[in-house]
């Protein structure tokens, strides 16, 4: 049987409570080295951010940018981030009072307008645009490896992030049977197709191009060069 449950603190069958709670959100404080590596704003970022002229709008926009880069998704509350993230971003932008960011959510449409601008500027895609392609990938993955839903879910997240797809939030589907149907359910796609195909798969070599553990939960980011600039690097 296949079913989906909301993930906000609710345990699911193939993820631990901690894993479900950590999905698509910050899970704790971040060290200075992590901030410097993954939350750095390069010249391209700054040009986009500085199109805004008020400090709270600049800072809120920048926090949304580094959040989607780090987590692979936008947050329902864009300011629900560790304090050190806000302070580090404000430091880079020369904003002396990081608390001004509290004004960012005063006008509700602002956050969504900024999310759309970030999507366009960095070529990010909505989940719905990649859902059919993802369903086909999960089918192939399940039938060629025989992996369980947890492994498929983890690598499906990596597959999405490598293609600049913003992760779906709010629901973590639960799979109670092995095979392709469980694999599709692991990302909540195509649950109405082939639900009777729960036959265990054989285990040949994994298909070429499948992301391995080192590629999981990542979205392109920039890496520092010899001249202090950054090339694309990845999140956690």
Secondary structure by P-SEA (a helix, b strand, c coil): ccccccccccccccccaaaaaacccccccccaaaaaccccccaaaaaaaaccccaaaaaaaaaaaaaaaaccbbbcccccccaaaaaaaaaaacccccccccccccccaaaaaaaaaaaaaacccccccaaaaaaaaaaaaaaaccccaaaaaaaaaaaaaaaccccccccccccccccaaaaaaccccccccccccccbbbbccccccccccccccccbbbbbcccccccccccc
